[in-house]
């Protein structure tokens, strides 16, 4: 994310694999550097997202400000996201929970004052009508920390401190993607671009850091100030501006409770 670092981003850790054009130890060093640059838990990300249709670059976009709280550990991942502006959407919230038994997504509608569970393919849908999906966080966290990806090749890209990787998720990664091509900034240890193809080879999602979005270091971690996400399934293009990253010692348990996640304390 650094959601929001591929957000962050999709997907990197290593199984044993083959490298083309470079020694495996160097590949491991780069990928481990990216993994080590992931913030600890818990963490809070304050961001703004603007969304438009992929095929309509001149369309006016609405600014939605939201706050994401992430907690992981012991094989569990919990993510809550709540809108803070505009006032018409403020209070809308999502909660994503994943453990060894599977994943669950909940949505709170403030107009109806009701929580509903989201099932099936909709679990990977973008939040607040955007291309940003909480399942992106899940894919990043699970893959980056689980060493379940086989590296098949890499090549240098311009500038010289950028490296290109092609990774093929192994079955144990439980990834929805069949192939991921990414570019890593080796000086700052984060992914600056990635293209994820579905299992049938079609382009599914594209992530990139705009050239003018300089990386920022805060709380000891590098992350981009802006992130572009393209969801080719929904036809949405979203620009996420990451305004602040915080690493509190703890977060209220209610932030990750299906009964109370939408209540700000």
GUZALUM-759357 format. One record per residue (C-alpha): residue in one letter; x, z, y. Coordinates in steps of 0.25 Angstrom, whole numbers, plus 5000, padded with zeros to 4 digits. Layout:
BEGIN
<marmar aa="A" px="X" pz="Z" py="Y"/>
...
end
This chain:
BEGIN
<marmar aa="X" px="5000" pz="5000" py="5000"/>
<marmar aa="X" px="5011" pz="5003" py="5005"/>
<marmar aa="X" px="4997" pz="5000" py="4999"/>
<marmar aa="X" px="5000" pz="4999" py="5002"/>
<marmar aa="X" px="5012" pz="4993" py="4998"/>
<marmar aa="X" px="5009" pz="4982" py="4991"/>
<marmar aa="X" px="5003" pz="4987" py="4995"/>
<marmar aa="X" px="5014" pz="4992" py="4990"/>
<marmar aa="X" px="5012" pz="4985" py="4981"/>
<marmar aa="X" px="5009" pz="4980" py="4970"/>
<marmar aa="X" px="5016" pz="4983" py="4960"/>
<marmar aa="X" px="5030" pz="4986" py="4956"/>
<marmar aa="X" px="5037" pz="4994" py="4946"/>
<marmar aa="X" px="5045" pz="4989" py="4934"/>
<marmar aa="X" px="5045" pz="4988" py="4920"/>
<marmar aa="X" px="5057" pz="4982" py="4913"/>
<marmar aa="X" px="5057" pz="4967" py="4917"/>
<marmar aa="X" px="5065" pz="4955" py="4920"/>
<marmar aa="X" px="5071" pz="4952" py="4934"/>
<marmar aa="X" px="5074" pz="4937" py="4938"/>
<marmar aa="X" px="5086" pz="4935" py="4948"/>
<marmar aa="X" px="5089" pz="4950" py="4950"/>
<marmar aa="X" px="5093" pz="4962" py="4941"/>
<marmar aa="X" px="5082" pz="4971" py="4936"/>
<marmar aa="X" px="5089" pz="4984" py="4942"/>
<marmar aa="X" px="5087" pz="4978" py="4956"/>
<marmar aa="X" px="5073" pz="4974" py="4953"/>
<marmar aa="X" px="5070" pz="4988" py="4949"/>
<marmar aa="X" px="5077" pz="4994" py="4961"/>
<marmar aa="X" px="5068" pz="4986" py="4970"/>
<marmar aa="X" px="5055" pz="4989" py="4963"/>
<marmar aa="X" px="5059" pz="5004" py="4962"/>
<marmar aa="X" px="5062" pz="5004" py="4977"/>
<marmar aa="X" px="5047" pz="4999" py="4979"/>
<marmar aa="X" px="5042" pz="5009" py="4970"/>
<marmar aa="X" px="5049" pz="5020" py="4976"/>
<marmar aa="X" px="5044" pz="5016" py="4990"/>
<marmar aa="X" px="5029" pz="5019" py="4986"/>
<marmar aa="X" px="5025" pz="5032" py="4993"/>
<marmar aa="X" px="5022" pz="5045" py="4986"/>
<marmar aa="X" px="5009" pz="5051" py="4983"/>
<marmar aa="X" px="5000" pz="5054" py="4990"/>
<marmar aa="X" px="5000" pz="5045" py="5001"/>
<marmar aa="X" px="4991" pz="5040" py="5012"/>
<marmar aa="X" px="4991" pz="5026" py="5018"/>
<marmar aa="X" px="4984" pz="5023" py="5031"/>
<marmar aa="X" px="4981" pz="5008" py="5033"/>
<marmar aa="X" px="4972" pz="4998" py="5039"/>
<marmar aa="X" px="4967" pz="4985" py="5032"/>
<marmar aa="X" px="4962" pz="4972" py="5038"/>
<marmar aa="X" px="4955" pz="4962" py="5028"/>
<marmar aa="X" px="4951" pz="4948" py="5029"/>
<marmar aa="X" px="4948" pz="4936" py="5019"/>
<marmar aa="X" px="4960" pz="4930" py="5013"/>
<marmar aa="X" px="4956" pz="4916" py="5018"/>
<marmar aa="X" px="4952" pz="4920" py="5032"/>
<marmar aa="X" px="4964" pz="4925" py="5040"/>
<marmar aa="X" px="4957" pz="4924" py="5053"/>
<marmar aa="X" px="4946" pz="4934" py="5049"/>
<marmar aa="X" px="4944" pz="4946" py="5057"/>
<marmar aa="X" px="4948" pz="4959" py="5049"/>
<marmar aa="X" px="4942" pz="4973" py="5050"/>
<marmar aa="X" px="4952" pz="4984" py="5051"/>
<marmar aa="X" px="4950" pz="4995" py="5041"/>
<marmar aa="X" px="4959" pz="5008" py="5041"/>
<marmar aa="X" px="4960" pz="5016" py="5029"/>
<marmar aa="X" px="4968" pz="5027" py="5022"/>
<marmar aa="X" px="4973" pz="5027" py="5008"/>
<marmar aa="X" px="4977" pz="5039" py="5000"/>
<marmar aa="X" px="4986" pz="5037" py="4988"/>
<marmar aa="X" px="4989" pz="5048" py="4977"/>
<marmar aa="X" px="4996" pz="5045" py="4964"/>
<marmar aa="X" px="5003" pz="5052" py="4953"/>
<marmar aa="X" px="5001" pz="5056" py="4938"/>
<marmar aa="X" px="4996" pz="5042" py="4935"/>
<marmar aa="X" px="4985" pz="5043" py="4945"/>
<marmar aa="X" px="4982" pz="5035" py="4958"/>
<marmar aa="X" px="4972" pz="5039" py="4968"/>
<marmar aa="X" px="4970" pz="5031" py="4981"/>
<marmar aa="X" px="4959" pz="5033" py="4992"/>
<marmar aa="X" px="4957" pz="5024" py="5004"/>
<marmar aa="X" px="4947" pz="5027" py="5015"/>
<marmar aa="X" px="4944" pz="5019" py="5028"/>
<marmar aa="X" px="4946" pz="5026" py="5041"/>
<marmar aa="X" px="4942" pz="5014" py="5050"/>
<marmar aa="X" px="4933" pz="5007" py="5055"/>
<marmar aa="X" px="4922" pz="5017" py="5056"/>
<marmar aa="X" px="4912" pz="5008" py="5049"/>
<marmar aa="X" px="4921" pz="5009" py="5036"/>
<marmar aa="X" px="4928" pz="5023" py="5038"/>
<marmar aa="X" px="4926" pz="5032" py="5026"/>
<marmar aa="X" px="4925" pz="5021" py="5016"/>
<marmar aa="X" px="4935" pz="5025" py="5004"/>
<marmar aa="X" px="4941" pz="5021" py="4991"/>
<marmar aa="X" px="4947" pz="5029" py="4980"/>
<marmar aa="X" px="4955" pz="5023" py="4969"/>
<marmar aa="X" px="4959" pz="5032" py="4957"/>
<marmar aa="X" px="4968" pz="5028" py="4945"/>
<marmar aa="X" px="4973" pz="5036" py="4933"/>
<marmar aa="X" px="4976" pz="5033" py="4919"/>
<marmar aa="X" px="4962" pz="5031" py="4916"/>
<marmar aa="X" px="4960" pz="5019" py="4926"/>
<marmar aa="X" px="4956" pz="5017" py="4941"/>
<marmar aa="X" px="4944" pz="5020" py="4949"/>
<marmar aa="X" px="4940" pz="5016" py="4963"/>
<marmar aa="X" px="4929" pz="5023" py="4972"/>
<marmar aa="X" px="4924" pz="5018" py="4985"/>
<marmar aa="X" px="4916" pz="5027" py="4995"/>
<marmar aa="X" px="4906" pz="5020" py="5005"/>
<marmar aa="X" px="4904" pz="5029" py="5017"/>
<marmar aa="X" px="4891" pz="5022" py="5021"/>
<marmar aa="X" px="4885" pz="5026" py="5007"/>
<marmar aa="X" px="4893" pz="5039" py="5006"/>
<marmar aa="X" px="4895" pz="5034" py="4991"/>
<marmar aa="X" px="4907" pz="5033" py="4982"/>
<marmar aa="X" px="4907" pz="5022" py="4971"/>
<marmar aa="X" px="4916" pz="5018" py="4960"/>
<marmar aa="X" px="4922" pz="5004" py="4960"/>
<marmar aa="X" px="4924" pz="4997" py="4947"/>
<marmar aa="X" px="4930" pz="4985" py="4940"/>
<marmar aa="X" px="4937" pz="4974" py="4948"/>
<marmar aa="X" px="4932" pz="4981" py="4961"/>
<marmar aa="X" px="4942" pz="4992" py="4959"/>
<marmar aa="X" px="4953" pz="4982" py="4964"/>
<marmar aa="X" px="4945" pz="4977" py="4976"/>
<marmar aa="X" px="4950" pz="4979" py="4990"/>
<marmar aa="X" px="4946" pz="4992" py="4998"/>
<marmar aa="X" px="4938" pz="4991" py="5011"/>
<marmar aa="X" px="4936" pz="4976" py="5009"/>
<marmar aa="X" px="4951" pz="4973" py="5009"/>
<marmar aa="X" px="4961" pz="4967" py="5000"/>
<marmar aa="X" px="4968" pz="4981" py="4998"/>
<marmar aa="X" px="4964" pz="4987" py="4985"/>
<marmar aa="X" px="4967" pz="5001" py="4980"/>
<marmar aa="X" px="4971" pz="4996" py="4967"/>
<marmar aa="X" px="4983" pz="4990" py="4974"/>
<marmar aa="X" px="4988" pz="5004" py="4976"/>
<marmar aa="X" px="4985" pz="5007" py="4961"/>
<marmar aa="X" px="4993" pz="4994" py="4956"/>
<marmar aa="X" px="5004" pz="4998" py="4966"/>
<marmar aa="X" px="5005" pz="5012" py="4962"/>
<marmar aa="X" px="5003" pz="5010" py="4947"/>
<marmar aa="X" px="5013" pz="4998" py="4946"/>
<marmar aa="X" px="5024" pz="5003" py="4955"/>
<marmar aa="X" px="5025" pz="5017" py="4948"/>
<marmar aa="X" px="5023" pz="5013" py="4934"/>
<marmar aa="X" px="5034" pz="5003" py="4931"/>
<marmar aa="X" px="5025" pz="4994" py="4924"/>
<marmar aa="X" px="5029" pz="4980" py="4930"/>
<marmar aa="X" px="5038" pz="4970" py="4924"/>
<marmar aa="X" px="5047" pz="4963" py="4934"/>
<marmar aa="X" px="5048" pz="4948" py="4930"/>
<marmar aa="X" px="5057" pz="4943" py="4942"/>
<marmar aa="X" px="5061" pz="4943" py="4956"/>
<marmar aa="X" px="5067" pz="4935" py="4967"/>
<marmar aa="X" px="5073" pz="4938" py="4981"/>
<marmar aa="X" px="5064" pz="4934" py="4993"/>
<marmar aa="X" px="5067" pz="4933" py="5008"/>
<marmar aa="X" px="5071" pz="4942" py="5014"/>
<marmar aa="X" px="5082" pz="4947" py="5005"/>
<marmar aa="X" px="5077" pz="4961" py="5004"/>
<marmar aa="X" px="5064" pz="4956" py="4998"/>
<marmar aa="X" px="5062" pz="4954" py="4983"/>
<marmar aa="X" px="5052" pz="4946" py="4975"/>
<marmar aa="X" px="5046" pz="4951" py="4962"/>
<marmar aa="X" px="5036" pz="4946" py="4952"/>
<marmar aa="X" px="5030" pz="4957" py="4943"/>
<marmar aa="X" px="5021" pz="4956" py="4931"/>
<marmar aa="X" px="5013" pz="4968" py="4929"/>
<marmar aa="X" px="5014" pz="4973" py="4915"/>
<marmar aa="X" px="5001" pz="4978" py="4908"/>
<marmar aa="X" px="5005" pz="4992" py="4910"/>
<marmar aa="X" px="5004" pz="4990" py="4925"/>
<marmar aa="X" px="4989" pz="4987" py="4924"/>
<marmar aa="X" px="4990" pz="4978" py="4935"/>
<marmar aa="X" px="4979" pz="4968" py="4939"/>
<marmar aa="X" px="4990" pz="4958" py="4943"/>
<marmar aa="X" px="4998" pz="4948" py="4934"/>
<marmar aa="X" px="5009" pz="4946" py="4943"/>
<marmar aa="X" px="5014" pz="4951" py="4956"/>
<marmar aa="X" px="5024" pz="4945" py="4965"/>
<marmar aa="X" px="5030" pz="4954" py="4976"/>
<marmar aa="X" px="5041" pz="4955" py="4987"/>
<marmar aa="X" px="5048" pz="4968" py="4989"/>
<marmar aa="X" px="5055" pz="4972" py="5002"/>
<marmar aa="X" px="5067" pz="4979" py="4995"/>
<marmar aa="X" px="5072" pz="4986" py="5008"/>
<marmar aa="X" px="5059" pz="4993" py="5010"/>
<marmar aa="X" px="5054" pz="4994" py="4995"/>
<marmar aa="X" px="5040" pz="4988" py="4996"/>
<marmar aa="X" px="5033" pz="4976" py="4992"/>
<marmar aa="X" px="5030" pz="4967" py="5004"/>
<marmar aa="X" px="5022" pz="4956" py="4996"/>
<marmar aa="X" px="5015" pz="4954" py="4983"/>
<marmar aa="X" px="5006" pz="4944" py="4976"/>
<marmar aa="X" px="4998" pz="4949" py="4964"/>
<marmar aa="X" px="4992" pz="4939" py="4954"/>
<marmar aa="X" px="4981" pz="4942" py="4945"/>
<marmar aa="X" px="4983" pz="4941" py="4930"/>
<marmar aa="X" px="4978" pz="4927" py="4930"/>
<marmar aa="X" px="4989" pz="4923" py="4940"/>
<marmar aa="X" px="4980" pz="4922" py="4953"/>
<marmar aa="X" px="4985" pz="4928" py="4966"/>
<marmar aa="X" px="4977" pz="4941" py="4967"/>
<marmar aa="X" px="4983" pz="4949" py="4978"/>
<marmar aa="X" px="4994" pz="4948" py="4989"/>
<marmar aa="X" px="5001" pz="4959" py="4996"/>
<marmar aa="X" px="5011" pz="4957" py="5008"/>
<marmar aa="X" px="5017" pz="4964" py="5019"/>
<marmar aa="X" px="5017" pz="4955" py="5032"/>
<marmar aa="X" px="5030" pz="4952" py="5038"/>
<marmar aa="X" px="5027" pz="4959" py="5051"/>
<marmar aa="X" px="5023" pz="4972" py="5043"/>
<marmar aa="X" px="5036" pz="4980" py="5044"/>
<marmar aa="X" px="5037" pz="4991" py="5033"/>
<marmar aa="X" px="5036" pz="5005" py="5037"/>
<marmar aa="X" px="5043" pz="5017" py="5031"/>
<marmar aa="X" px="5035" pz="5030" py="5032"/>
<marmar aa="X" px="5035" pz="5042" py="5023"/>
<marmar aa="X" px="5047" pz="5037" py="5017"/>
<marmar aa="X" px="5041" pz="5024" py="5012"/>
<marmar aa="X" px="5041" pz="5009" py="5016"/>
<marmar aa="X" px="5028" pz="5002" py="5017"/>
<marmar aa="X" px="5023" pz="4990" py="5025"/>
<marmar aa="X" px="5014" pz="4991" py="5037"/>
<marmar aa="X" px="5005" pz="4980" py="5033"/>
<marmar aa="X" px="5001" pz="4974" py="5020"/>
<marmar aa="X" px="4993" pz="4961" py="5017"/>
<marmar aa="X" px="4984" pz="4961" py="5005"/>
<marmar aa="X" px="4977" pz="4948" py="5000"/>
<marmar aa="X" px="4967" pz="4950" py="4989"/>
<marmar aa="X" px="4964" pz="4936" py="4983"/>
<marmar aa="X" px="4953" pz="4941" py="4974"/>
<marmar aa="X" px="4944" pz="4946" py="4986"/>
<marmar aa="X" px="4950" pz="4936" py="4996"/>
<marmar aa="X" px="4954" pz="4947" py="5006"/>
<marmar aa="X" px="4966" pz="4948" py="5015"/>
<marmar aa="X" px="4970" pz="4962" py="5020"/>
<marmar aa="X" px="4980" pz="4968" py="5029"/>
<marmar aa="X" px="4984" pz="4982" py="5027"/>
<marmar aa="X" px="4991" pz="4990" py="5038"/>
<marmar aa="X" px="4998" pz="5002" py="5033"/>
<marmar aa="X" px="4998" pz="5012" py="5045"/>
<marmar aa="X" px="5003" pz="5025" py="5038"/>
<marmar aa="X" px="5008" pz="5031" py="5025"/>
<marmar aa="X" px="5007" pz="5046" py="5023"/>
<marmar aa="X" px="5012" pz="5054" py="5011"/>
<marmar aa="X" px="5004" pz="5067" py="5012"/>
<marmar aa="X" px="5008" pz="5079" py="5002"/>
<marmar aa="X" px="4994" pz="5078" py="4997"/>
<marmar aa="X" px="4980" pz="5072" py="4999"/>
<marmar aa="X" px="4966" pz="5078" py="4997"/>
<marmar aa="X" px="4961" pz="5077" py="4983"/>
<marmar aa="X" px="4948" pz="5072" py="4989"/>
<marmar aa="X" px="4955" pz="5059" py="4993"/>
<marmar aa="X" px="4956" pz="5055" py="4978"/>
<marmar aa="X" px="4942" pz="5061" py="4974"/>
<marmar aa="X" px="4931" pz="5051" py="4970"/>
<marmar aa="X" px="4921" pz="5061" py="4977"/>
<marmar aa="X" px="4929" pz="5063" py="4990"/>
<marmar aa="X" px="4939" pz="5052" py="4992"/>
<marmar aa="X" px="4932" pz="5047" py="5004"/>
<marmar aa="X" px="4932" pz="5060" py="5012"/>
<marmar aa="X" px="4943" pz="5061" py="5022"/>
<marmar aa="X" px="4948" pz="5075" py="5023"/>
end
